[in-house]
Amino acid sequence: MLCVYGSNRYVLSRGENVRSAKFTPVSETFLPNTKPTHSTVMAEAHQAVAFQFTITPEGINLHLSYQALNQIYLSGLRSWKKRISRIRNRIIKGVYPASPSSWLFVVIPILAVMYMQSDPSLGLIDKIREHLPLSLSLSAQGQTLLSALVFSTLLWLSLILTLRFCLKLLLSYHRWMFELHGRISTKTKVWATLVRLLSGRKPLLYSYQMSLPHLPVPPIKDTLERYLESVKPMLSAAEFQRMTKLAAEFENSLGSRLQRYLKLKALWATNYVSDWWEEYVYLRGRGPIMVNSNYYGMDFLYVTPTANQAARAGNTITALFLYRRKVNREELKPSRIPGTVIPLCAAQCERIFNTTRTPGEETDVLQHWQDSEFVAVYHRGRYFRLWVYHAGRLLSPREIQYQIQMILDDPSPPFPGEDKLGALTAGNRVPWARVRKQYFSSGVNKKSLDCIEKAAFFVTLDDQEEGMMGEESSGNLGRYAKSLLHGKCYDRWFDKSFSIVVYKNGKSGLNAEHSWADAPIVAHLWEYTLATDKFQLGYMTDGNCRGEVRHFLPHPQRLNWDIPAEVQAQIFDSLAVAQALADDVDCYVFPFREFGKGLIKKMKTSPDSFVQLALQLAYYRNKGAFCLTYEASMTRLFREGRTETVRSCSNESCDFVHALDAEEDREHCLKLFQKAAEKHQNLYRLAMTGSGIDRHLFCLYVVSKYLGAESSFLKEVLSEPWRLSTSQTPVQQMELFDLVNHPEFISLGGGFGPVADDGYGVSYIIMGEEMISFHVSSKHSCTVTDSRKFGCQISQAMMDQMSLLSPDFRTPTQGSPDKRS
């Protein structure tokens, strides 16, 4: 029998007389621990079914549920509103940098001139009229008017393309980045004025996409020269001579051939790097993505908005969906280089939500869905689907808190194998791909897995307490970092674009998958979430979310699993791999509070260059040598740009470190510091403007593999280890945080795992004027690395450099991160 339904499915019971047909629910929306009465079940069923009928000898009796129909209507209305909004935004983006209303400014003058018996088209309007379909039953005047409108529209579109081309040319100019502060040339001033004029008044999130220039392929000669310069500090004279010879042979033989193919791709593709980078660096990796690829973000350092776990989850989920609404409606302002009108590519924002990395035997695939009205929740070994929309309406934070509390109060045990199922996403990719294909491609397992993968994002309700607690706060922050980075290796779903973790004491954080986007995109999302959670949504005095709970909300649904013994065996194998990796991670997190960017900028030095030189000094003191240093830079000045490597260890930085460590004359050290800082800034600018080293060499290597040509030079270059991998977490929305009146609401940023087995990973965030937070990671299994020791050396290097720049600076009595953090 037919039954149209809302949230339940119903089938006609067999063995019953047709006079008294019964409808029995196939799957309940109730939580396993709830014990609804018969009347409650009937009330829920009555509201869930839109219409039902019974067949009797007298005919068919039809019963309508107007409440259910109203919910269907409201859900459909929301969907249509989203479609209309997308169409509207496509039109606005399609005509940018003009506006749809500018069409009238072209049509009206042309019609006015024609009214004065003049032809502004130089005969083109008559030509258009001659080619109008003969079937048009229009008068001669009507045909002239229609021809004039067609001509005006074509002229309008031509002007738009011209403006867009001019804007693209203007955004291709990057010499302004290399000019000294306060010494801006007349050419740059004129250029900045033209960019402002052509940028429009209220661009949407993706308005600039068609106007951004393509990433250029740098000359191979320039790339090789920069490469040789970058490795010179780490090589002996004989090794450097050998590498110079290899580079020359490569340039004069295979290199020029590979370069031609790469230029051909750059002409055809939107970005000659990004697709290969995503596929070969991320998606084709067959090892665990937990620790090796995923990264994390932390909560406020000093405060927790509420100690109520369900309330914190309610506000956080609401804030994230408000951000998604802004992304979908393109209401977010386009990101720009701070202090300028220069836009950055926003392509990575498209896959923030409703995105999952699905495993494959040879390569993984990123899957993105247009919309999702629910999140997947994990708590004590059970998975739930939590609907956050009801009848086309986003639930209030208090309503989501109510739903979360139902999950927290649910005492039901996990299904066999369910509790550690997430370990499959933490282990090696090939076993997960094979198990997924064989056991999760049909039946109840596929339905439940779809709920996780198609969810807007993943939420873990952790039963631990984390944060800066007690006297040993630095150790607690390290444990907090490890919890966010890998957890228990099975209580996160590492394949989701990002997972939110809410702890028992109300602390929160996130874990992000890396292939779909880079850290600045996730950082922007997390900044908005933290600020909205505390300053916009807020909490009541008792710690609960604001608002009321409406009745008849959709209940959280337990996901059902049928996990056979073979899958459970693979779960434990994957868990063993992941647990060994997690146990090996050594994290040390500390806030450096002796000074911040305010004092550094008073010394007329770039804060980022200052920190990078301190890292070089600390590493030299730690290892007694220099190493290849990876600093992540962005190439989002170009369409679909992602990252480039800044090789921060330079000849100039090594000279400065040697001089300072040898306690040479202060004036001499100061000159070397300024020279090294200027060199670092120049390297960063080159990377941002498409003249980096590593992405170009990487793409040349990919082309060589496609052609089946071996290059000993490229093979050696791409096998060099990055023993010091660094990244600055940018602060992009300081206006959301009033650190003057509320300095306690400061975030620790986030971090990542070590890249090399015998190296360090260092992430830092320059937050406000007076603090810089560091996240240091390494491996316990390496006998020559120690995250805590290196963190202390970073702190000391920071203070030694400031003492050099400012003789009046005095090391505070509590300068050690061991004491202060």
N, C-alpha and C positions, 0 to 999 in steps of 0.2 A: 504493500500500500504506500501511497505517496504522502509525504509529510514534509513541508517546508519548515525550517527550524532556525532558531537564533543561535544560541550557544551550545545546545545539545543535539544529538542525532536520535531519531526515534524510528522504530520498526514495529510493524504490526505483529502482535503475539499470535502464534499459531495454536491450533487446537481449540480455538474459541469460536462460538457461534457468531456469524456476521452481525447479528443483532446487537452484540455487546463487544465490539472490537476494542482492544486495549492497546495503548501505546507504551512501550517499555524503553527506558533510556539505555542506549548502548554504552555511553561513557558519562560518568558523573562529573560535574564541575566542582563537587565538594572535595575538600581536603580529606585525606584518609582518617584523620583523627576526629573529624566532626561527626556527630550522630544526629542528623536531622530527623525530626518527627515526620510521620506520614503526611500531616497537613503541610509541613514545610516543603517536603519534596513535591507535593502536588502544586503548591503555590509557585515554586521555582519552575516546575515543568510548564505550568500554564503560561508563565510570563516568557518562557524561552521559545515556545512554539508560536509562529506567526499565524498559521491557520492549520486546522485539522478537520477531518471529516469522518463520518461513519456511514456505512451503507446499510440500509434497512429495506424491507419489502416496500415500504412507503416511498422510498427514494433516498437521496443523499442529503445528510444534514451537515452543513458547513458552519464551523465555529471560528470566528476571527478574534485574534488578540490584538487590540488596537495599540497597546503599550509596546508589544514586540514589533508591530509594523512601524510605529513611530521611531523605535530605535534603528530599524533598518533604514528608514527614511533619513534620519540624522547622519548615520554612517555614510550613506550614499551622498548626502549633501556635502559632507566634509571632503569626500573624494573628488566631487565635481569642482569644489572651490579650489582644491590643489591643482586640478587640471587647468582651470582658468588662470590661476596665478602663474603656472608654468608658461602658458601661451603668452600671457601678458609680458612676462620677463623675457621670453625669447624675442618678442617684437622689440622691446626696449634695447636688449643687447644687440639685436641684429642691425639696428640703425645707429648704434653708438659710434663716434662721439656726438652725433646729432641726437635729436629727440623726435619722437613721432609727431609732435606738434609743429616741428620745423617744416613739415610738408606743406602746411598752409602758407608759410612765409615764401615758398617757391610758387605755389599755385596762384595765390591771389595777385601778386605783381604781374604774372604772365597773362592772367585773364584781364587784368586792368589795362595792360598795354594793348591786348587784342581788341578790347572795347573801344580803344582810341584809334581803331583802324590801322594798327601797325602789327607787323609780324616779328616777334622777338626770336623766333626759331630759325630764321633765315631759310624758310621754305620747308623745314622738317615736319611741321604740323600738317601741311598739305600732303606730304609724302605718306605720313601715317594714315591720313584719311583715305588715301587711295588704296591702302592695303587692309582697310577694315572689312570684315566679312560682309558679303552682299546681303546676307539674310537679315542684317540689322534693319529693323523697320523704324529708322530714325529720320527726322527731317534733316535738311542740309545744315541747319544751325545746330541741331543736336549732335550730328556727326563731327562738326567742328569743335564743339565743346568737349566731346569725348576724346578727340584727337589731342586737344590741348591738355586734358588731364593726363593722358598717356605720356605726352612729351614732358610735362611737368614732373611726373613721377620718375621717369627715366633720368631727367636732369638732376632730380633730388638724390636718386640712388648714386649717380655718378659723383655728385659732390660729397656724399657720405664716404664712398670708396677713396676719394681723393684726400679727405680729411683723415681717414684711417691710415692711409699710406704715409701721410705727413707725420702723424703721431708716431707711427712705427719707426720712421726715420729719426725722429727726435729722441725716442726712447733707445735707439741704437747708439747714441752718443754717450760715452762713458768717461771722457777725459776730465769731467768735473770732479770725479772721485780722486784724481791724482793731484789736484790743486791744493796748495797749502791753505789751511784755515785762516780766513781773514784776507786772503789774497785772490779773490775770485776774479777771473778775467771777464772782459766785456762780452766775449763770445758766450761764455757760460751764463752770464746774466740774461742776455737776449734769449738763449736757449731755454732757461728756466721760465721766462715770461711766456714764451710760445707754448711750452708744455702746459702751463696753468690755463692758458686760453683754450687749448684743445681738449683739456681733460674733462670738461663738463662740470656741472654743479653737483649732481647727486648720482654718481655711478653706482651700479649694483655690484654685488660681489664678483661676478664674472664679466663685468662690462669691458675690462681691459684685455681680455684673453686674445681677441683677434688683432689687437694692436701691438702686442708684445713681439719683439724681434725673435728670430730663431737663433739658437746657440751656434756661434761660428766655429768652424774647425781651424784651430791655430796652425800656423806653418810648422811643419815637422822639425825644421831646423831650430826654431825658437824653443819648442818643447824639449828637444834633446839637450840644448844648451842649459836650460833651467834645471833639467834633471841632473846633469853632471855637476852643476853648481850645488845642488841640494845634497848630494851624497859625498861631496869632497871632505866634509869634516869627519866622516865615519871611516874613510878609507886611507890606507897608507899610500905613499907615492907610487909604488909599483901597482897596487890594486886600482888606483885611480887611472893610471896610464892604460891598464888593460881594459877598464870599462870605457874609457874614451875611444879606444880602438874599436871595441864592439859597437859603440854608438855610431861611429863614422861608417863602419861597414854596413850597418843596418840602414842608415840614411841613404847611402849610395846604391843600395841594391833593393832589398825587399821593401824597405820603408816607403819609398816613393810610390810603388805600386799599391800598397795598402792605403796610402793617403788618397789616391785617386778614387778608390772604391768608397772611402769614407766621405769624401766630398760629394760623391754621387748620392749617398744616403742622406746627407745633410740637405741636399736640394729637394729630396723627395719627402723625407720624414719631418714631422713637426719638431722633433728634438733627436739628434743623432745618438744621444747617450741614454736617455731615460728608460726606453723599453728594454735595451740590453742590460742595463744596470739592474732593473727590477727582476728580470728573468734569471740572469746568470749569477748575480751576487746574492739574491735572496731566494727566489722561488726554486732554483735548481739545487740548492743546498740540501743534502740528504741527512745531515746531522740534526740534533735537537735544536729547535729555535728558542727554547727556554734558555735563558742566560746568554747564549751565543748571539741572539738576534734581538729578542724582545728587550724592552727597557721599562723603567718605572717612573712615576711621579708621586711626590709626597704631599701631605696635608700641611696646614699651618704648623709652624714650629712650636710656638709658645701656648697657643690656645686650641681648645676643641669646642666648637660652637654648642654642642650638646653631648651629654654622655649617654643619651638614649639611642641605641643602635638603630632601631626601626625608624625613629624620627630623622636621624642623619641620612639614612638610606632614602627616605621619602623626599627630603629636600634635594639631595644629590641627583636622584633620578629625574625629578621635576626640572631641575636646572639644566640637565643634559638634554631633555626633550625640548625645552625652550630654545636652547642653542640650535638643535636640529631644525626647529621651525624657522629660525633666522637663516640658516643655511638654505633650506628648501625655498624660502621666499626671497633669498638673496638680499636680505636686509643687513647683513654684516657689511661693514665698510671694508673695501679692499685694503689688504695689508700694503704698507708702504715702507720704504727705507726711512727710519726715524729722522724727523726734522726736514723731510723733503716731500715733494708731491709725486715721487717716482714709485709707480705701482709694482707689486710683486705678483707672480703667478699664483692663482688660487685653485689650480686644477686638482691639487691633492685634497681639497675640502670635499670633493664629490663623493669620496669613499670613506668618510669618517664613520658613518652609521650604516647599519644593515649590511655589513661586509664581513666575510669570513675567508680565511685561507684554507682551501681544501687540499688534502694530500694526494699526490700521485706517485707512481713508482719511479718516473723519470723527472718529473717536475710538478710542483704544486700549481694551483690555479687560484686566483683571487675571484671570488664571486660577490657580486653586489646586487642587492634587491632595491627596487624603487622605494618601497615603504615597508614599515613594520610597526605594528601597534602594540607590541609586547616586548618584554625583556626576559632573558633566561636567568634564573636565580639558583644558586647552589648553597645548600646549608646542611651540614652534618651528613654528607654523603648522599643527599637527595637532590634531584633536579626538579625545578618548577617552571611553569610558564606563568608570568604575571602580566595581565593585560593592564595597560596604562591609559587606554582610550575606552570610553563607554558611550555608545550612542553618538559618536562623532566628537566627543568632548574629552580633552585631556583631564585625567583625574587630578584633584587637588593634592598638594603634598600630604595633608592629613589623611586623605583617602588611601594614598599609596602607603603611608605609614601603617595604617590599619591592615592593609593586605600583607605587608612585610611582617607585622606582628603575628598574623595567623601562621605564617611560615615558621617563625621562630618558636611558636608554641606547639607546633605539630610534633608529636612524639613518635610518629611511625618510623619504622626502620627502613634502611635502603633495600632495594632489590639485590639479589645476589650479583656481585660484580659491579654494582652501580656506584658505590662509594669512591672507588679509585679509578673510575672510567676516564677521567680527565688526564690520567697519566699517559694515555695514548698520544695526546697532543704535545706532551713534554719529552717524549722519547724520540728515537730515530724515525724518519719520515716514511721509509719504505714499508716497515711492518704495519704502521698505522694505515697506509694506503691500501695494503692487501686486506687487512681486517675490515676496513670500511667498505671495500668493494664486495667482500664475500658475505659479511654479516649485517651490514647497515644500509643495504640498498633496497630493502623491501620490508614489509611488515611493520610491526610495532616499533622496531629499532629505527627504521627510516623515519617514521613519523616523529619520534622523539628527537632524533638527531636534527631533523629539519627545524624543529622548534628552537634548538640552540643556534644553529647556523643562520637561520633567517631572523633571529632576534635583533633588535636595534643595537644591543650590546649585552655584555654578560655581567652579572653581579654576583659576587661572593660575600655571603654573610659569615665572616670569620668568627670563630669562637675564642680567639686569642685577644689579648690587649697589647697594643703597640703605641709607640710615640716616645717623646723625650720624658722619661719617668725616672724618678729616684736620683740617687747621687751619681751613679755610673751612667750618666745620660749618653755619653758617646758610645758606649757599648750597646745601649738600648736603641740608639739611632741606627747602628750597624745591623742589629737584628731586625729592625723595622724595614731597612732597605732590602735585606735578604728575603723577608716575608713578601714584600711587594714584587721582588724580582723572580722568585720561584715558589714561594709558599711551601706547601707540603708536597709539591710536585704533582698533585692530583686534584687540588681544590681550586684551580684556575682553568679556564679554557683558553689555552695559549694561541689557538688559531683565530680567535675573534679579533677584530680590528682593535678593540680595547676592552679591558675588563675592569670593572670598578670593584674595589675591596672595601668593605665597611666592617670595622672591628667591633668587638664587644663593648669597648669603652667609648665608642663614637668616633674614633679616629678613622680616616679614610685614605685612599690612595688609588692609583691605577697602574695597570700593566698593559703595555701597548705592543702590538705586533708591528714589525718594522717595514715590511715590504710595500705596504700601500701608501705610506707617507713618512715624512721625517719629523723629528722632535718638535720643531717650531709650530707645526700644525696642531699637534696634541697639546703642546704647552698653551697655545691660544685657547683651546677648548677648556683646559683645566683651570686657567686663570678665570675665565668667565664662570665656570661652575663654582669655584670657591667663593668668588665675589657675590654671585647671585644667591648662593646658599645662605651666606651670612647677612649680607647687607640689603637684599631685596626680599627674599622669602622670609628669612628670620625664624625665630622660635618663640614660643610662649615662655612665661617664667618657670613653668614646670618642666621645660625641655622638650615638650611636644611640638609638632608642626602646627602652624596656624590653619584655621578653616574648620569646616564641619564634614562629617561623614554622611553621605547620602545612602539610602537603603538600596537594596537590590543591585549591588555592584557585582561584577563577575568575580568569582572566587579564584584564587591561584589554583592552578592545575598541576598535580603531580604528573611527571612524565614517566611512562611505563617502559620497562626494558625487559628483554629476554636475552640474557647474555650467557651463551654456552661456555662450557669449560675451556674450549680452545681459546676463546677470546679472553677469558679470565687469566689464562696462562700468559698470553701476550701482554695483558695489562701489567702483570707483575714483572715481566721482562723489561717493558718500557719504564716502569717505575724504578727498577734497579739502575738502569742507565741514567735516568734523570736524577735519582737521589745521589748517585756518585758525583754527578756534575754539580749539583746544588751544594753538597757537603764541601766541595773543594773551593767554593767561592768565599773569599775573604773581603768583607766590606767594612769600610771605615768612613763615617760621615761626621763632619764637624762644621759648625758655623764659625767662620773667622770674623771676629767682632772688634779687632783692634783698630781697623779703619776700613773704609770702603771706597767706592768710586769717587765720592766727593773730594777726599783728600788727594787721590791719585790725579784727578783732573786739575786740581790746583797746581800740581807739579807739571802741568801741560804735557801729560802723557796719556796715551790711550789705555783705558783700564784693561782691555783684552790683551794688548801687548805687554802690559805690566805683569799680568797673571802668567802669560805664556813664558816670559823670561824667568819668572819665579819657578815655574815648572822645570825649565831647563837647568836652573841652578840646583834645585832639589834633586833632580835625577842624577846629575853629575856627582853630587855629594853622596847619593845612595849607591851608585854603581861604580863611580870612578871613571866613567866614560860617557860618551854621547850615543844617541840612537836615533833612528828614523822616528820622527814624531808626526802623528796624524792629528790635525785639527780640522774639524768639519766646518766648511763654509757652504753657503748656499749659492745656487745659480738661478734663483727665481726671478732675476731680472729678465730672464728669457722664458719663452713659452714652454711649459711642462718641465721647467728646470727643477733639479733636485739639489744635489750636493757636489762639492768639489773638495779636494784635499789641499790644505795649506801645510806645507812642509816647514814646520815652525823651527826646526833645528837648522840654523844657517851658520855660515862662516862668522857672521857678525855676532850672533848670539853666543857662539863658542868662545870668541875672543873676549866678550864681556864676562862670561862665567869664569874663564881662566884668570882674568885680571882681578875680579872681586874675590875669588876664592884664595888667590895668592896675596890678598890685602895690599894691592898696589896703590899708588897715589890716587886720592879721591877724585881729583880733576880728570885724571886719565880714565878712571872707571866710569865717571859720569859721561864723558864723551863717548866711550864705547857703549854705554847703556842707551844713550840717545840714538846712536847709529844703529844699534840692534833693534830698537823699538821702531824706528823709521823703516828698516828693512822688513820687519814683520808686517807692518801696515801695508807696505807695498805688495808683499806676497799675498796678503788677504784681498787686496783690491784686484790683483791679477786673477785670482781664483774666482772672484765674484763676477768678473767681466768676461769670462770665457777663455782666459789665457792660463789656465791651470795646467798641471802636468799629468796627473794620474788618470783622469777620465779619458783623455786623449790616448794615452798609451794603452789603457784598458780596451778601448774600442778598436785600436789597431790590432791588438791581440785577438779579439773576437773575429775580425775580418780574416786574419791569418788562419784561424781554425776553420772558418768556412771554406777557405781556398785550399786547405790542406798543406799550407806552407809553414815550416818550422823556423822559428827565430830564436837563437840562443840568447840574444839580447833581451827580447820581450819576456822570455821564460824566466830569466834571472831577475828582471825588474819586478815582475808580478809575484815572485816567490819571496821577496824581501819582507821580513817580519816588521810589524809596527809594534815595538815594545813599549811605546808610550802613545796611547790613543786618547785624545782629549776632545772635549766639546763644551761649548758654552750654551746653557739654556737661556734663550732670550726672554726678556720681560717685555711684552708687547702692549699691555693694557694697564699701565700704571695708574691711569685715571680711575680705574675701578677700585683702587686701594688707597685709602687716605692714611698713609704711613706717618704723616705729621701728627695727626690727632689719635691715630690707632696704630702705633708702631708694633704692637704685639701681633697684628695680623700680617705676618710675613711668612712666605713659603720657603721651604728648603729646596725647591726645585726637584730634580730627579737625577737618575744615574743609569749606568749600564754595566754589564759584566766585562771582564778583561778580554782583550782581543787576542793577545799572545799568551802562551802558557807561561812564559818567563817575563811577562811585562805587566804594565799597569793600565787600568782604565780610569780616567779622571774626568768627571763632569763638574762644572761649577756654574753658579748663577749669581750674577751681580744684582742683588735685590736692594733697592733703596740706595741711600747715600753712605751707609755706615756698616754694611755687612756683605760678605761674600761667602757663600756656602760651597763646600767641596764634598764630592762623593768619590771615594777612592776604592778601586776594586783590584784584586789580584787573586792568585791561586795558592791555597795552602800547600799544595803538592810541590810547589817550586821553593827550593831552599834559599833562593837569593831575593825573594820578594816578601814584603811585609807591609800591608796596607796602613796599619797604624803608624809604623815608623816613617813611612813615606809621607803620610799626612802631617806628622810633626815637622818633617823636613820642609814641606811646602810652607807651613806656617812660619817657620824660621826664615826661609828664603824671602817671603813676603816682607817681613819686618826688616831684614837686612837691606833689601832694596829700598825701602822707604827711608831707612837711616841714611842711605847714600844720597837720596834725592833731597831729603830734608834733615840737615844736621840737628835741628831742634827737636826732631822726633825722638821720643824716648820709649823704649820697649816697656809696655805695661807689665806690672808685676804678675799678672795672671795671663800671660801671653800664650802659654802652651795650650793647645787644644785638649790635652789630657785634663787640664784643670778647669777650662772654661766650658767644655762641651761634654 
